[in-house]
Structures are given as structure tokens and as C-alpha cells.
Amino acid sequence: MRALWSHLARLGRMLVFLVWFAGLAVSASIEVAVDVLTPRSRLAIGVIAFPLRCATRGEVSTFAALVNLTPGTLTLAIRDGDPPRAYVHAMYAPDRDALMADLEKLESRYLAAVRLRTGKK
């Protein structure tokens, strides 16, 4: 019975994440559209090496896909290592720390949604 509740809670977390991510994608799309349609460009292109907390190949692949689905960002490469790193290109990255914080938030919300919580330390 406990496993059933754990899986239902996980499903709820996934649904909350998907709604949050949809909002993120819409707001990023609007930002890119406004930049394209106005005469003044706000481009501040940057590439960063983002250390991943994703533990499996599936988590890494899905995180890279989420980055690619967000307008204005692109995963250029994933490098194995400890920790693995995702090289991310961003169209609007005037501040490296802000971009890192945005990616950390995306990764944290994603991992919280997909990982089972067993209660064990």
C-alpha cells in the first residue's frame, strides 16, 4: 500500500512539474518573440558548463531535452565525469550566475518530480 501512495505522489509531482515547465516554455517563447519583433535586440549570448546532479543516463537525457525545449537555450554537449557536465548555449545570458541559477532550478524541480522518495537516508 505504501508503494502505491509513493507512486501516486510521484505522479502528482510530475503533473505539477509539467504545468510549471509549460509556463516556463510559454514565458521564454514570449521573450524570444518580443526580441524578434522589436527593433532593439536584447541578445546576450553565452555558453556555460553546468555540473549535473542527474544520476542516470535517462535523467541526463531528459534534462538535456528539457533545456532544448525551452526557447532560447540549447544543450550543446554532455560530458561524462564526476559530476557530468552539460554545455548549454543561451541567447539571453547577460549574467552567468543567473543562468546557472535558472538551470539549477530546472534540474531541481525535474529531479524532485521524477525520483521516488523512499524515506531512507
All heavy atoms as an XYZ file, in Angstrom:
931
protein
N       0.829     -1.199      0.000
C       0.000      0.000      0.000
C       0.872      1.261      0.000
O       0.555      2.229     -0.664
C      -0.912     -0.045      1.221
C      -1.923      1.048      1.219
S      -3.039      0.868     -0.164
C      -4.474      1.534      0.472
N       1.976      1.193      0.769
C       2.888      2.338      0.833
C       3.486      2.638     -0.546
O       3.642      3.795     -0.916
C       3.985      2.063      1.846
C       4.959      3.205      1.994
C       5.982      2.894      3.026
N       5.341      2.989      4.322
C       5.927      3.437      5.400
N       7.182      3.796      5.352
N       5.303      3.498      6.545
N       3.796      1.587     -1.296
C       4.362      1.779     -2.639
C       3.355      2.465     -3.559
O       3.727      3.307     -4.370
C       4.799      0.442     -3.231
N       2.080      2.107     -3.418
C       1.050      2.744     -4.234
C       0.988      4.241     -3.954
O       0.948      5.051     -4.879
C      -0.311      2.096     -3.958
C      -1.500      2.758     -4.658
C      -1.361      2.637     -6.167
C      -2.800      2.153     -4.172
N       0.988      4.624     -2.685
C       0.950      6.046     -2.323
C       2.202      6.766     -2.814
O       2.136      7.907     -3.247
C       0.781      6.239     -0.816
C      -0.603      5.907     -0.367
C      -0.981      4.883      0.448
C      -1.802      6.586     -0.730
N      -2.336      4.877      0.613
C      -2.873      5.917     -0.101
C      -2.092      7.674     -1.539
C      -4.191      6.318     -0.248
C      -3.405      8.071     -1.677
C      -4.435      7.398     -1.042
N       3.337      6.082     -2.750
C       4.579      6.674     -3.241
C       4.494      6.962     -4.738
O       4.897      8.034     -5.201
C       5.737      5.728     -2.939
O       6.938      6.234     -3.440
N       3.940      6.022     -5.485
C       3.809      6.215     -6.932
C       2.760      7.286     -7.264
O       2.937      8.059     -8.205
C       3.481      4.905     -7.623
C       4.648      3.977     -7.708
N       5.738      4.223     -8.513
C       4.910      2.816     -7.079
C       6.619      3.263     -8.382
N       6.147      2.377     -7.518
N       1.686      7.342     -6.499
C       0.671      8.384     -6.723
C       1.240      9.770     -6.413
O       0.965     10.732     -7.134
C      -0.570      8.115     -5.878
C      -1.451      6.949     -6.348
C      -2.581      6.708     -5.365
C      -1.976      7.192     -7.749
N       2.024      9.863     -5.340
C       2.657     11.142     -5.001
C       3.627     11.557     -6.109
O       3.694     12.730     -6.484
C       3.383     11.032     -3.664
N       4.358     10.589     -6.633
C       5.292     10.871     -7.724
C       4.546     11.369     -8.958
O       4.969     12.320     -9.616
C       6.082      9.619     -8.047
C       7.081      9.772     -9.155
C       7.791      8.459     -9.378
N       8.707      8.522    -10.470
C       9.244      7.461    -11.027
N       8.985      6.267    -10.575
N      10.069      7.595    -12.038
N       3.421     10.741     -9.271
C       2.602     11.169    -10.399
C       2.127     12.611    -10.199
O       2.165     13.422    -11.127
C       1.406     10.237    -10.575
C       0.455     10.575    -11.716
C       1.163     10.520    -13.059
C      -0.737      9.631    -11.697
N       1.708     12.940     -8.973
C       1.298     14.313     -8.676
C       2.433     15.296     -8.856
O       2.247     16.381     -9.429
N       3.631     14.931     -8.383
C       4.802     15.804     -8.546
C       5.126     15.996    -10.032
O       5.498     17.085    -10.459
C       6.012     15.246     -7.803
C       5.895     15.319     -6.299
C       7.216     15.021     -5.598
N       7.901     13.845     -6.083
C       7.757     12.609     -5.585
N       6.914     12.394     -4.594
N       8.452     11.608     -6.079
N       4.977     14.929    -10.823
C       5.244     15.039    -12.261
C       4.249     15.983    -12.933
O       4.631     16.787    -13.782
C       5.180     13.662    -12.918
C       6.346     12.789    -12.625
S       6.097     11.202    -13.448
C       7.720     10.504    -13.305
N       2.985     15.890    -12.567
C       1.974     16.784    -13.139
C       2.248     18.236    -12.775
O       2.141     19.124    -13.627
C       0.578     16.365    -12.698
C       0.069     15.046    -13.284
C      -1.262     14.656    -12.649
C      -0.051     15.134    -14.788
N       2.605     18.488    -11.512
C       2.946     19.853    -11.084
C       4.149     20.356    -11.877
O       4.172     21.499    -12.346
C       3.207     19.904     -9.564
C       3.824     21.229     -9.151
C       1.911     19.650     -8.802
N       5.160     19.506    -12.064
C       6.335     19.902    -12.832
C       5.961     20.232    -14.272
O       6.433     21.236    -14.826
C       7.405     18.801    -12.815
C       8.551     19.100    -13.740
C       9.513     20.039    -13.393
C       8.646     18.480    -14.977
C      10.557     20.344    -14.264
C       9.681     18.773    -15.844
C      10.643     19.704    -15.485
N       5.142     19.400    -14.895
C       4.757     19.647    -16.288
C       4.018     20.964    -16.447
O       4.249     21.694    -17.420
C       3.920     18.486    -16.822
C       4.691     17.191    -17.059
C       3.741     16.067    -17.449
C       5.767     17.378    -18.114
N       3.143     21.300    -15.504
C       2.438     22.590    -15.564
C       3.440     23.729    -15.395
O       3.404     24.724    -16.138
C       1.324     22.646    -14.492
C       0.769     24.053    -14.362
C       0.219     21.654    -14.829
N       4.352     23.601    -14.429
C       5.377     24.630    -14.218
C       6.240     24.785    -15.476
O       6.509     25.906    -15.916
C       6.252     24.278    -13.013
C       7.400     25.208    -12.846
C       7.395     26.437    -12.258
C       8.749     25.001    -13.304
N       8.645     27.001    -12.314
C       9.492     26.139    -12.952
C       9.387     23.955    -13.963
C      10.845     26.260    -13.242
C      10.737     24.083    -14.257
C      11.450     25.228    -13.898
N       6.666     23.660    -16.078
C       7.526     23.717    -17.250
C       6.790     24.333    -18.441
O       7.388     25.082    -19.215
C       8.064     22.330    -17.611
C       9.017     22.370    -18.763
C      10.308     22.838    -18.588
C       8.620     21.983    -20.033
C      11.193     22.910    -19.655
C       9.482     22.049    -21.104
C      10.782     22.515    -20.910
N       5.512     24.025    -18.585
C       4.724     24.629    -19.665
C       4.703     26.148    -19.508
O       4.854     26.886    -20.486
C       3.303     24.068    -19.681
N       4.531     26.634    -18.282
C       4.575     28.080    -18.035
C       5.932     28.669    -18.375
O       6.030     29.761    -18.952
N       6.994     27.950    -18.021
C       8.351     28.395    -18.347
C       8.546     28.480    -19.864
O       9.087     29.466    -20.372
C       9.376     27.429    -17.739
C      10.837     27.688    -18.051
C      11.314     28.969    -17.368
C      11.680     26.501    -17.619
N       8.077     27.475    -20.581
C       8.229     27.462    -22.034
C       7.441     28.601    -22.687
O       7.927     29.245    -23.626
C       7.787     26.110    -22.597
N       6.244     28.868    -22.183
C       5.438     29.957    -22.734
C       6.111     31.297    -22.479
O       6.221     32.138    -23.384
C       4.006     29.933    -22.156
C       3.255     31.219    -22.478
C       3.246     28.721    -22.677
N       6.587     31.526    -21.256
C       7.230     32.817    -20.961
C       8.519     32.995    -21.760
O       8.810     34.098    -22.236
C       7.483     32.974    -19.457
O       8.457     32.072    -19.012
N       9.291     31.921    -21.950
C      10.503     32.006    -22.766
C      10.153     32.264    -24.229
O      10.851     33.019    -24.918
C      11.330     30.733    -22.619
N       9.070     31.659    -24.704
C       8.627     31.891    -26.084
C       8.237     33.347    -26.298
O       8.565     33.943    -27.329
C       7.428     30.996    -26.420
O       7.795     29.656    -26.390
N       7.546     33.908    -25.327
C       7.156     35.319    -25.424
C       8.393     36.207    -25.432
O       8.481     37.163    -26.218
C       6.197     35.684    -24.273
C       4.850     34.980    -24.481
C       6.014     37.194    -24.160
C       3.918     35.062    -23.294
N       9.363     35.888    -24.591
C      10.603     36.678    -24.541
C      11.316     36.655    -25.891
O      11.757     37.694    -26.386
C      11.520     36.131    -23.445
C      12.804     36.910    -23.288
C      13.686     36.365    -22.176
O      13.476     35.228    -21.734
O      14.598     37.099    -21.760
N      11.420     35.485    -26.507
C      12.083     35.371    -27.814
C      11.265     36.100    -28.877
O      11.821     36.829    -29.710
C      12.296     33.888    -28.192
C      12.765     33.751    -29.637
C      13.289     33.231    -27.244
N       9.938     35.945    -28.867
C       9.080     36.598    -29.863
C       9.181     38.116    -29.772
O       9.274     38.796    -30.798
C       7.630     36.150    -29.689
N       9.166     38.651    -28.569
C       9.293     40.101    -28.384
C      10.634     40.579    -28.925
O      10.713     41.612    -29.603
C       9.107     40.488    -26.898
C       9.554     41.912    -26.641
C       7.660     40.291    -26.482
N      11.687     39.812    -28.661
C      13.010     40.210    -29.142
C      13.073     40.179    -30.666
O      13.691     41.042    -31.288
C      14.075     39.298    -28.549
C      15.465     39.864    -28.726
O      15.620     41.101    -28.635
O      16.402     39.081    -28.957
N      12.421     39.215    -31.283
C      12.424     39.104    -32.742
C      11.597     40.222    -33.381
O      11.978     40.773    -34.418
C      11.895     37.716    -33.173
C      11.614     37.667    -34.665
C      12.880     36.626    -32.780
N      10.485     40.579    -32.764
C       9.555     41.537    -33.361
C       9.872     42.998    -33.062
O       9.278     43.885    -33.663
C       8.126     41.224    -32.902
C       7.589     39.859    -33.353
C       6.250     39.578    -32.712
C       7.516     39.782    -34.866
N      10.777     43.273    -32.158
C      11.133     44.654    -31.848
C      12.474     44.993    -32.492
O      13.307     44.109    -32.705
C      11.202     44.882    -30.329
O      12.122     43.958    -29.754
C       9.841     44.705    -29.690
N      12.685     46.261    -32.787
C      13.919     46.635    -33.487
C      15.177     46.509    -32.626
O      16.260     46.343    -33.153
C      13.677     48.094    -33.890
C      12.567     48.572    -33.043
C      11.776     47.382    -32.629
N      15.043     46.563    -31.342
C      16.212     46.505    -30.467
C      16.389     45.094    -29.930
O      15.503     44.531    -29.307
C      16.024     47.477    -29.311
C      17.249     47.659    -28.501
C      17.045     48.781    -27.541
N      18.333     49.247    -27.073
C      18.480     49.961    -26.012
N      17.442     50.321    -25.297
N      19.674     50.360    -25.647
N      17.550     44.529    -30.148
C      17.828     43.166    -29.711
C      18.385     43.165    -28.285
O      19.178     44.017    -27.913
C      18.837     42.501    -30.644
O      19.148     41.215    -30.174
N      17.951     42.192    -27.510
C      18.451     42.035    -26.145
C      19.374     40.823    -26.040
O      19.622     40.320    -24.942
C      17.278     41.875    -25.175
C      16.367     43.075    -25.119
C      15.226     42.933    -24.121
N      14.592     41.635    -24.086
C      14.723     40.745    -23.077
N      15.456     41.020    -22.044
N      14.099     39.583    -23.130
N      19.867     40.339    -27.174
C      20.722     39.153    -27.160
C      21.954     39.379    -26.297
O      22.608     40.421    -26.372
C      21.168     38.797    -28.576
C      20.145     38.145    -29.484
C      20.754     37.906    -30.860
C      19.640     36.851    -28.902
N      22.246     38.401    -25.481
C      23.463     38.367    -24.672
C      23.884     36.903    -24.626
O      23.658     36.199    -23.645
C      23.211     38.925    -23.279
N      24.457     36.443    -25.709
C      24.738     35.021    -25.900
C      25.824     34.556    -24.942
O      26.816     35.245    -24.702
C      25.140     34.755    -27.354
C      23.965     35.081    -28.266
C      25.609     33.329    -27.553
C      24.278     35.067    -29.726
N      25.611     33.350    -24.395
C      26.593     32.765    -23.502
C      26.559     31.248    -23.571
O      25.547     30.648    -23.919
N      27.696     30.645    -23.254
C      27.810     29.189    -23.156
C      28.425     28.889    -21.801
O      29.435     29.492    -21.418
C      28.698     28.604    -24.280
C      28.897     27.106    -24.095
C      28.098     28.901    -25.640
N      27.798     27.968    -21.071
C      28.334     27.599    -19.761
C      28.432     26.085    -19.647
O      27.725     25.349    -20.334
C      27.476     28.139    -18.591
C      26.074     27.545    -18.617
C      27.433     29.642    -18.590
C      25.329     27.750    -17.330
N      29.309     25.649    -18.758
C      29.414     24.238    -18.387
C      28.646     24.079    -17.080
O      29.037     24.625    -16.050
C      30.875     23.845    -18.209
N      27.538     23.359    -17.140
C      26.658     23.202    -15.987
C      26.873     21.828    -15.358
O      26.624     20.800    -15.996
C      25.199     23.369    -16.428
C      24.211     23.189    -15.322
C      24.105     24.122    -14.309
C      23.399     22.072    -15.289
C      23.193     23.956    -13.285
C      22.483     21.896    -14.276
C      22.383     22.836    -13.269
N      27.338     21.758    -14.098
C      27.520     20.462    -13.440
C      26.173     19.840    -13.085
O      25.333     20.486    -12.462
C      28.328     20.805    -12.191
C      28.070     22.247    -11.941
C      27.744     22.878    -13.261
N      25.976     18.597    -13.501
C      24.688     17.936    -13.321
C      24.640     17.114    -12.035
O      25.631     16.521    -11.624
C      24.417     17.003    -14.503
C      24.253     17.675    -15.850
C      24.265     16.636    -16.962
C      22.963     18.469    -15.884
N      23.453     17.060    -11.437
C      23.183     16.156    -10.318
C      22.406     14.937    -10.788
O      22.132     14.035    -10.001
C      22.399     16.878     -9.219
C      23.252     17.910     -8.498
C      22.479     18.632     -7.417
N      21.428     19.434     -8.029
C      20.147     19.390     -7.679
N      19.739     18.610     -6.730
N      19.260     20.153     -8.293
N      22.043     14.905    -12.053
C      21.336     13.766    -12.627
C      22.223     12.523    -12.485
O      23.413     12.577    -12.767
C      21.024     14.007    -14.095
S      19.933     15.412    -14.385
N      21.601     11.407    -12.052
C      22.385     10.218    -11.733
C      22.365      9.162    -12.833
O      23.290      8.355    -12.919
C      21.879      9.606    -10.427
N      21.351      9.137    -13.657
C      21.240      8.092    -14.679
C      21.285      8.718    -16.071
O      21.065      9.925    -16.235
C      19.912      7.315    -14.531
O      18.824      8.207    -14.821
C      19.760      6.739    -13.130
N      21.527      7.884    -17.057
C      21.531      8.370    -18.436
C      20.162      8.912    -18.823
O      20.050      9.880    -19.560
C      21.938      7.258    -19.390
C      23.398      6.924    -19.329
C      23.730      5.830    -20.339
N      25.098      5.411    -20.198
C      26.062      5.753    -21.042
N      25.786      6.499    -22.075
N      27.291      5.330    -20.845
N      19.115      8.277    -18.329
C      17.761      8.742    -18.617
C      17.506     10.125    -18.052
O      16.910     10.981    -18.721
N      17.952     10.358    -16.816
C      17.794     11.685    -16.214
C      18.585     12.731    -16.988
O      18.085     13.830    -17.240
C      18.234     11.669    -14.747
C      17.293     10.947    -13.825
C      17.791     10.882    -12.393
O      18.950     11.247    -12.118
O      16.997     10.449    -11.540
N      19.808     12.393    -17.359
C      20.650     13.333    -18.113
C      20.015     13.646    -19.464
O      19.922     14.811    -19.866
C      22.081     12.775    -18.288
C      22.883     13.624    -19.267
C      22.797     12.684    -16.951
N      19.558     12.616    -20.163
C      18.934     12.815    -21.486
C      17.673     13.659    -21.383
O      17.437     14.553    -22.208
C      18.597     11.467    -22.123
O      19.767     10.747    -22.374
N      16.853     13.380    -20.376
C      15.618     14.137    -20.221
C      15.906     15.585    -19.852
O      15.263     16.507    -20.366
C      14.701     13.484    -19.170
O      14.475     12.125    -19.554
C      13.369     14.206    -19.068
N      16.885     15.808    -18.970
C      17.257     17.182    -18.623
C      17.733     17.930    -19.863
O      17.338     19.083    -20.096
C      18.330     17.217    -17.528
C      18.793     18.601    -17.219
C      18.008     19.446    -16.453
C      19.995     19.075    -17.706
C      18.416     20.745    -16.184
C      20.407     20.366    -17.442
C      19.624     21.205    -16.672
N      18.567     17.293    -20.675
C      19.053     17.933    -21.909
C      17.882     18.258    -22.837
O      17.850     19.334    -23.446
C      20.061     17.029    -22.608
N      16.919     17.357    -22.926
C      15.740     17.612    -23.767
C      14.919     18.775    -23.220
O      14.415     19.603    -23.989
C      14.883     16.354    -23.857
N      14.781     18.874    -21.899
C      14.046     19.987    -21.294
C      14.725     21.318    -21.609
O      14.064     22.313    -21.899
C      13.915     19.794    -19.787
C      12.994     18.666    -19.340
C      13.172     18.392    -17.843
C      11.549     18.977    -19.666
N      16.044     21.333    -21.558
C      16.785     22.554    -21.905
C      16.520     22.908    -23.365
O      16.252     24.061    -23.699
C      18.296     22.382    -21.638
C      19.097     23.525    -22.240
C      18.561     22.278    -20.138
N      16.553     21.904    -24.238
C      16.318     22.148    -25.667
C      14.894     22.604    -25.950
O      14.660     23.347    -26.898
C      16.622     20.893    -26.480
C      18.101     20.586    -26.543
O      18.939     21.436    -26.282
N      18.425     19.355    -26.865
N      13.934     22.157    -25.154
C      12.538     22.544    -25.348
C      12.246     23.956    -24.858
O      11.208     24.520    -25.184
C      11.613     21.562    -24.625
C      11.476     20.196    -25.279
C      10.723     19.243    -24.360
C      10.780     20.308    -26.624
N      13.132     24.522    -24.079
C      12.957     25.878    -23.581
C      13.501     26.849    -24.629
O      14.692     26.828    -24.930
C      13.709     26.076    -22.249
O      13.314     25.055    -21.336
C      13.418     27.433    -21.653
N      12.653     27.680    -25.216
C      13.122     28.603    -26.250
C      14.270     29.492    -25.744
O      14.229     30.006    -24.631
C      11.882     29.437    -26.567
C      10.746     28.541    -26.214
C      11.212     27.782    -25.006
N      15.287     29.618    -26.563
C      16.426     30.457    -26.212
C      17.582     29.694    -25.606
O      18.630     30.273    -25.333
N      17.409     28.382    -25.375
C      18.504     27.582    -24.820
C      18.704     26.329    -25.650
O      17.781     25.838    -26.308
C      18.236     27.168    -23.349
O      17.022     26.428    -23.287
C      18.178     28.366    -22.439
N      19.930     25.806    -25.602
C      20.274     24.622    -26.367
C      21.388     23.875    -25.646
O      22.392     24.476    -25.246
C      20.749     25.030    -27.763
C      21.200     23.914    -28.691
C      20.011     23.054    -29.097
C      21.878     24.498    -29.916
N      21.209     22.575    -25.481
C      22.278     21.740    -24.936
C      23.236     21.416    -26.070
O      22.848     20.799    -27.065
C      21.717     20.433    -24.339
O      20.744     20.755    -23.346
C      22.817     19.607    -23.715
N      24.481     21.836    -25.924
C      25.484     21.609    -26.970
C      26.141     20.241    -26.832
O      26.415     19.581    -27.827
C      26.558     22.693    -26.913
C      26.080     24.118    -27.128
C      27.214     25.101    -26.886
C      25.503     24.275    -28.519
N      26.431     19.843    -25.588
C      27.118     18.572    -25.352
C      26.927     18.161    -23.904
O      26.677     18.998    -23.030
C      28.606     18.707    -25.651
N      27.068     16.865    -23.675
C      27.101     16.304    -22.325
C      28.445     15.599    -22.195
O      28.800     14.772    -23.040
C      25.959     15.280    -22.092
C      24.601     15.901    -22.336
C      26.074     14.667    -20.706
C      24.164     16.914    -21.319
N      29.185     15.915    -21.169
C      30.483     15.289    -20.932
C      30.410     14.456    -19.657
O      29.958     14.925    -18.621
C      31.583     16.345    -20.775
C      31.821     17.142    -22.017
C      32.608     16.318    -23.031
N      32.905     17.149    -24.178
C      32.525     16.863    -25.407
N      31.845     15.788    -25.651
N      32.830     17.648    -26.399
N      30.865     13.205    -19.780
C      30.934     12.345    -18.603
C      31.999     12.866    -17.662
O      32.930     13.556    -18.061
C      31.268     10.906    -19.011
C      30.120     10.229    -19.730
O      28.962     10.589    -19.453
O      30.392      9.354    -20.564
N      31.870     12.525    -16.426
C      32.834     12.939    -15.417
C      32.175     12.865    -14.060
O      31.094     12.308    -13.905
N      32.848     13.406    -13.087
C      32.290     13.423    -11.741
C      32.309     14.848    -11.228
O      33.331     15.297    -10.720
C      33.086     12.501    -10.823
C      32.388     12.295     -9.486
O      31.160     12.457     -9.437
O      33.082     11.969     -8.512
N      31.269     15.612    -11.380
C      29.961     15.267    -11.949
C      29.964     15.419    -13.466
O      30.810     16.116    -14.033
C      29.038     16.308    -11.325
C      29.896     17.522    -11.194
C      31.274     16.995    -10.863
N      28.989     14.803    -14.138
C      28.862     15.057    -15.575
C      28.489     16.521    -15.803
O      27.936     17.175    -14.911
C      27.725     14.122    -16.006
C      27.015     13.746    -14.773
C      27.968     13.901    -13.632
N      28.809     17.041    -16.967
C      28.535     18.449    -17.269
C      27.728     18.564    -18.556
O      27.965     17.843    -19.519
C      29.828     19.230    -17.424
C      30.611     19.314    -16.142
C      31.795     20.248    -16.280
N      32.507     20.331    -15.026
C      32.169     21.124    -14.023
N      31.127     21.908    -14.133
N      32.860     21.145    -12.909
N      26.793     19.495    -18.526
C      26.035     19.843    -19.725
C      26.539     21.200    -20.191
O      26.602     22.151    -19.402
C      24.543     19.916    -19.419
N      26.925     21.286    -21.446
C      27.334     22.562    -22.020
C      26.101     23.171    -22.667
O      25.531     22.591    -23.595
C      28.481     22.360    -23.014
C      29.753     21.981    -22.300
C      30.020     20.665    -21.971
C      30.650     22.962    -21.908
C      31.171     20.317    -21.280
C      31.810     22.630    -21.219
C      32.058     21.302    -20.910
O      33.188     20.973    -20.216
N      25.678     24.322    -22.139
C      24.418     24.938    -22.530
C      24.673     26.297    -23.166
O      25.404     27.126    -22.615
C      23.476     25.094    -21.306
C      22.190     25.790    -21.689
C      23.189     23.726    -20.694
N      24.069     26.500    -24.341
C      24.099     27.783    -25.036
C      22.800     28.505    -24.706
O      21.723     27.914    -24.768
C      24.199     27.532    -26.543
C      24.087     28.771    -27.365
N      22.873     29.324    -27.716
C      25.038     29.561    -27.905
C      23.087     30.398    -28.449
N      24.384     30.564    -28.577
N      22.905     29.770    -24.355
C      21.708     30.564    -24.049
C      21.754     31.861    -24.834
O      22.805     32.504    -24.943
C      21.627     30.853    -22.553
N      20.598     32.255    -25.367
C      20.504     33.508    -26.124
C      20.465     34.721    -25.201
O      20.867     35.812    -25.594
C      19.240     33.504    -26.992
C      19.312     32.552    -28.152
S      17.760     32.416    -29.083
C      17.377     34.100    -29.471
N      19.962     34.531    -24.002
C      19.813     35.647    -23.062
C      20.544     35.299    -21.771
O      19.947     34.836    -20.811
C      18.330     35.932    -22.791
C      17.564     36.157    -24.068
C      16.791     35.166    -24.631
C      17.669     37.375    -24.734
C      16.114     35.368    -25.821
C      16.998     37.591    -25.921
C      16.219     36.586    -26.457
O      15.568     36.795    -27.644
N      21.843     35.509    -21.766
C      22.665     35.159    -20.613
C      23.620     36.296    -20.259
O      24.839     36.120    -20.270
C      23.443     33.882    -20.898
N      23.083     37.477    -19.925
C      23.988     38.567    -19.577
C      24.715     38.306    -18.261
O      25.795     38.831    -18.023
C      23.059     39.775    -19.461
C      21.731     39.196    -19.132
C      21.693     37.866    -19.822
N      24.125     37.463    -17.427
C      24.691     37.157    -16.113
C      24.852     35.644    -15.976
O      23.862     34.905    -15.932
C      23.758     37.704    -15.023
C      24.252     37.424    -13.621
O      25.425     37.030    -13.453
O      23.449     37.596    -12.687
N      26.095     35.182    -15.918
C      26.387     33.745    -15.824
C      25.740     33.128    -14.591
O      25.190     32.033    -14.644
C      27.898     33.546    -15.792
C      28.325     32.104    -15.679
C      29.837     31.988    -15.443
N      30.265     30.624    -15.379
C      30.111     29.838    -14.340
N      29.503     30.274    -13.263
N      30.538     28.590    -14.350
N      25.793     33.821    -13.461
C      25.230     33.283    -12.221
C      23.719     33.118    -12.311
O      23.159     32.147    -11.790
C      25.595     34.180    -11.037
C      27.088     34.170    -10.755
O      27.753     33.163    -11.072
O      27.600     35.173    -10.219
N      23.043     34.042    -12.978
C      21.591     33.934    -13.140
C      21.238     32.743    -14.028
O      20.270     32.021    -13.747
C      21.023     35.218    -13.727
N      22.017     32.515    -15.087
C      21.781     31.361    -15.947
C      22.009     30.066    -15.175
O      21.221     29.127    -15.270
C      22.679     31.418    -17.186
C      22.577     30.245    -18.152
C      21.147     30.052    -18.656
C      23.541     30.429    -19.311
N      23.079     30.016    -14.391
C      23.337     28.830    -13.564
C      22.179     28.594    -12.598
O      21.728     27.454    -12.421
C      24.648     28.995    -12.778
C      25.889     28.915    -13.628
S      26.220     27.277    -14.271
C      26.987     26.519    -12.869
N      21.668     29.650    -11.990
C      20.552     29.520    -11.044
C      19.297     29.009    -11.747
O      18.571     28.157    -11.202
C      20.280     30.849    -10.357
N      19.028     29.508    -12.956
C      17.866     29.043    -13.722
C      17.983     27.558    -14.060
O      17.014     26.803    -13.954
C      17.698     29.855    -15.007
C      17.237     31.274    -14.757
O      16.768     31.573    -13.644
O      17.360     32.085    -15.698
N      19.180     27.120    -14.474
C      19.383     25.710    -14.794
C      19.291     24.839    -13.544
O      18.744     23.733    -13.583
C      20.726     25.511    -15.497
C      20.817     26.088    -16.905
C      22.249     26.023    -17.417
C      19.874     25.365    -17.847
N      19.825     25.332    -12.424
C      19.726     24.590    -11.161
C      18.269     24.433    -10.742
O      17.864     23.364    -10.266
C      20.516     25.291    -10.058
C      22.017     25.142    -10.207
C      22.801     26.036     -9.262
O      22.191     26.735     -8.424
O      24.034     26.027     -9.366
N      17.474     25.475    -10.934
C      16.048     25.407    -10.588
C      15.335     24.383    -11.468
O      14.548     23.567    -10.969
C      15.413     26.783    -10.750
C      13.956     26.846    -10.345
C      13.437     28.262    -10.464
C      12.000     28.370    -10.035
N      11.495     29.747    -10.142
N      15.615     24.402    -12.766
C      15.020     23.436    -13.685
C      15.410     22.013    -13.284
O      14.554     21.125    -13.182
C      15.450     23.725    -15.132
C      15.022     22.717    -16.191
C      13.499     22.607    -16.277
C      15.619     23.085    -17.539
N      16.687     21.791    -13.036
C      17.150     20.453    -12.674
C      16.555     20.000    -11.339
O      16.101     18.855    -11.212
C      18.674     20.411    -12.607
C      19.208     19.010    -12.314
C      20.702     18.981    -12.120
O      21.253     19.917    -11.503
O      21.320     18.002    -12.564
N      16.527     20.880    -10.361
C      15.976     20.521     -9.050
C      14.507     20.153     -9.137
O      14.066     19.147     -8.558
C      16.156     21.676     -8.058
O      17.515     21.874     -7.783
N      13.733     20.946     -9.851
C      12.299     20.655     -9.993
C      12.087     19.358    -10.769
O      11.213     18.564    -10.427
C      11.590     21.813    -10.681
C      11.374     22.993     -9.764
C      10.665     24.111    -10.526
N      10.216     25.143     -9.629
C       8.953     25.288     -9.220
N       8.022     24.467     -9.637
N       8.625     26.275     -8.417
N      12.885     19.145    -11.795
C      12.774     17.912    -12.578
C      13.095     16.691    -11.710
O      12.334     15.724    -11.681
C      13.682     17.979    -13.813
C      13.943     16.639    -14.426
C      12.902     15.908    -14.998
C      15.209     16.078    -14.403
C      13.138     14.651    -15.536
C      15.442     14.830    -14.942
C      14.409     14.118    -15.498
O      14.633     12.881    -16.019
N      14.222     16.736    -11.014
C      14.620     15.586    -10.195
C      13.636     15.331     -9.059
O      13.346     14.180     -8.732
C      16.038     15.786     -9.653
C      17.154     15.763    -10.703
C      18.497     16.049    -10.049
C      17.171     14.443    -11.461
N      13.103     16.392     -8.462
C      12.106     16.224     -7.406
C      10.847     15.556     -7.943
O      10.172     14.810     -7.227
C      11.763     17.567     -6.776
N      10.538     15.799     -9.198
C       9.327     15.223     -9.795
C       9.503     13.754    -10.153
O       8.570     12.972     -9.995
C       8.936     16.017    -11.041
N      10.673     13.361    -10.628
C      10.822     12.007    -11.171
C      11.389     10.991    -10.197
O      11.171      9.795    -10.381
C      11.663     11.989    -12.469
C      10.979     12.821    -13.544
C      13.079     12.439    -12.225
N      12.082     11.422     -9.205
C      12.708     10.453     -8.296
C      11.723     10.004     -7.222
O      10.974     10.807     -6.670
C      13.943     11.055     -7.635
C      15.089     11.191     -8.621
C      16.319     11.677     -7.942
N      17.440     11.668     -8.860
C      18.606     12.247     -8.624
N      18.789     12.893     -7.474
N      19.561     12.189     -9.500
N      11.766      8.701     -6.939
C      10.943      8.161     -5.864
C      11.538      8.572     -4.531
O      12.754      8.567     -4.353
C      10.879      6.640     -5.937
C       9.991      6.034     -7.009
C      10.124      4.517     -7.005
C       8.543      6.421     -6.791
N      10.680      8.893     -3.604
C      11.139      9.197     -2.239
C      10.835      7.983     -1.388
O       9.687      7.643     -1.165
C      10.418     10.422     -1.700
C      10.768     11.645     -2.486
C      10.073     12.844     -1.937
N      10.393     13.993     -2.756
C       9.688     15.084     -2.801
N       8.613     15.199     -2.071
N      10.043     16.083     -3.572
N      11.893      7.343     -0.887
C      11.706      6.115     -0.131
C      11.676      6.365      1.374
O      11.318      5.484      2.126
C      12.814      5.107     -0.439
O      14.072      5.681     -0.060
C      12.833      4.741     -1.905
N      12.093      7.539      1.809
C      12.159      7.808      3.236
C      13.452      7.336      3.860
O      13.716      7.544      5.017
N      14.287      6.637      3.086
C      15.573      6.160      3.580
C      16.626      7.210      3.327
O      16.596      7.924      2.359
C      15.980      4.857      2.870
C      14.999      3.741      3.104
C      15.402      2.533      2.290
C      14.363      1.443      2.420
N      14.636      0.311      1.549
N      17.594      7.283      4.213
C      18.693      8.244      4.054
C      19.841      7.627      3.336
O      20.147      6.512      3.367
C      19.163      8.758      5.421
C      18.075      9.490      6.155
C      18.097     10.934      5.822
C      16.970     11.621      6.549
N      16.880     12.960      6.372
